[in-house]
């Protein structure tokens, strides 16, 4: 049952690996309020896949054309 409930979430470790950063970096981002939205359950931190996608999308930049 818990596997189904958390099917749309990634653990802190999974998220760090997917983003190519460390868990420590994610903790730093949370403290600064700059990282993706997260959910705390007790001492564990989870990231909704949809929140990660939205956070990445918000950081997209378009290339600037050279004059």
PyMOL commands that set and color helices and strands:
alter all, ss='L'
color gray80, all
select helices_A, chain A and resi 2-5+12-19+23-32+49-58
alter helices_A, ss='H'
color red, helices_A
select strands_A, chain A and resi 9-11+39-41+44-48
alter strands_A, ss='S'
color yellow, strands_A
deselect
rebuild
show_as cartoon
